[in-house]
């Protein structure tokens, strides 16, 4: 299954990631305590990151992924590609 959007739920010090619109398993909510819906976002450029491949493997295996705050921050730091480098010495208007 192709995942283009994900829902992020807040769980204490970490996050639970599921495909957009997917319900959270009841046993997960019981095990983690209070889960709060955070937001939805496109997967976008994250599919190229090794962190996303691990999250995707967890989602494929059990329908969700539990990740730490540090891992989640890395997931949000998508690679940025420089489209055009400014010319050296070129002044920009203020």
Buried (B, 14 or more C-beta within 10 A) or exposed (E): EEBEEBBBBBBEEBBBBBBBEBEBBEEBBEEBEEBEEBEEBEBEEBEEBEBBEBBBEBBEEEBBBBBEEEBBEBBEEBEEEEEEEEEEEEEEEE
